[in-house]
Amino acid sequence: MALSRAEIQKRSDKKRGVKPKGYKLSIETIEMIAELSKSTGKAQGAIIEEAIKLYKCSL
């Protein structure tokens, strides 16, 4: 039996060690993330991960 698209994605995410997560953010924050992504060439998820790591180090 063929796997559904959702099951293929779920297996891929598990293999890569990622998990989808949704948050509601202010429009300004979303725009900042998009601008940083565009100017650095990094994915928006990578921008958020780096920001969280920097924040944790600053505590």
GROMACS elastic network, one bead per residue, 0.5 to 0.9 nm:
[ bonds ]
;  ai    aj funct       b0    kb
    3     6     6  0.80693   500
    3     7     6  0.60354   500
    3     8     6  0.63153   500
    4     7     6  0.52055   500
    4     8     6  0.63064   500
    4     9     6  0.86781   500
    5     8     6  0.51340   500
    5     9     6  0.62150   500
    5    10     6  0.85825   500
    6     9     6  0.51259   500
    6    10     6  0.60735   500
    6    11     6  0.86642   500
    7    11     6  0.61620   500
    7    12     6  0.85163   500
    8    11     6  0.52558   500
    8    12     6  0.61761   500
    8    13     6  0.86665   500
    9    12     6  0.50047   500
    9    13     6  0.60746   500
    9    14     6  0.85530   500
   10    13     6  0.51982   500
   10    14     6  0.62305   500
   10    15     6  0.86588   500
   10    19     6  0.86048   500
   11    14     6  0.51162   500
   11    15     6  0.61418   500
   11    16     6  0.86609   500
   12    15     6  0.51024   500
   12    16     6  0.62259   500
   12    17     6  0.85462   500
   12    18     6  0.86651   500
   13    16     6  0.51639   500
   13    17     6  0.59913   500
   13    18     6  0.51003   500
   13    19     6  0.62230   500
   13    20     6  0.82325   500
   14    17     6  0.50325   500
   14    18     6  0.61568   500
   14    19     6  0.73290   500
   15    18     6  0.78828   500
   16    19     6  0.89690   500
   25    28     6  0.81574   500
   25    29     6  0.63046   500
   25    30     6  0.64759   500
   26    29     6  0.52563   500
   26    30     6  0.63575   500
   26    31     6  0.86705   500
   27    30     6  0.50574   500
   27    31     6  0.60944   500
   27    32     6  0.85496   500
   28    31     6  0.51089   500
   28    32     6  0.61550   500
   28    33     6  0.87030   500
   29    33     6  0.62251   500
   29    34     6  0.86219   500
   30    33     6  0.51727   500
   30    34     6  0.62410   500
   30    35     6  0.86527   500
   31    34     6  0.50403   500
   31    35     6  0.60731   500
   31    36     6  0.85458   500
   32    35     6  0.50932   500
   32    36     6  0.60807   500
   32    37     6  0.84333   500
   33    36     6  0.51876   500
   33    37     6  0.60474   500
   33    38     6  0.86063   500
   33    44     6  0.62004   500
   33    45     6  0.89199   500
   33    47     6  0.68720   500
   33    48     6  0.75131   500
   34    37     6  0.50374   500
   34    38     6  0.61600   500
   34    39     6  0.86311   500
   34    43     6  0.88429   500
   34    44     6  0.65476   500
   35    38     6  0.51232   500
   35    39     6  0.60826   500
   35    40     6  0.84828   500
   36    39     6  0.51752   500
   36    40     6  0.59281   500
   36    41     6  0.80184   500
   36    42     6  0.78892   500
   36    44     6  0.79079   500
   36    47     6  0.72906   500
   37    40     6  0.53918   500
   37    41     6  0.54991   500
   37    42     6  0.50310   500
   37    43     6  0.57121   500
   37    44     6  0.54204   500
   37    45     6  0.88733   500
   37    46     6  0.84241   500
   37    47     6  0.66517   500
   38    41     6  0.52835   500
   38    42     6  0.71428   500
   38    43     6  0.83003   500
   38    44     6  0.87010   500
   39    42     6  0.81049   500
   40    43     6  0.86528   500
   42    45     6  0.82158   500
   42    46     6  0.62496   500
   42    47     6  0.66584   500
   43    46     6  0.51616   500
   43    47     6  0.64620   500
   43    48     6  0.88750   500
   44    47     6  0.50261   500
   44    48     6  0.63432   500
   44    49     6  0.86670   500
   45    48     6  0.51491   500
   45    49     6  0.61496   500
   45    50     6  0.86094   500
   46    49     6  0.50386   500
   46    50     6  0.60816   500
   46    51     6  0.84966   500
   47    50     6  0.52627   500
   47    51     6  0.61676   500
   47    52     6  0.87161   500
   48    51     6  0.50629   500
   48    52     6  0.62033   500
   48    53     6  0.86636   500
   49    52     6  0.52096   500
   49    53     6  0.62610   500
   49    54     6  0.86805   500
   50    53     6  0.51237   500
   50    54     6  0.61622   500
   50    55     6  0.85508   500
   51    54     6  0.51180   500
   51    55     6  0.60909   500
   51    56     6  0.86225   500
   52    55     6  0.50103   500
   52    56     6  0.61547   500
   52    57     6  0.86619   500
   53    56     6  0.51421   500
   53    57     6  0.62903   500
   53    58     6  0.87462   500
   54    57     6  0.51526   500
   54    58     6  0.63094   500
   55    58     6  0.51564   500
   55    59     6  0.67297   500
   56    59     6  0.55317   500
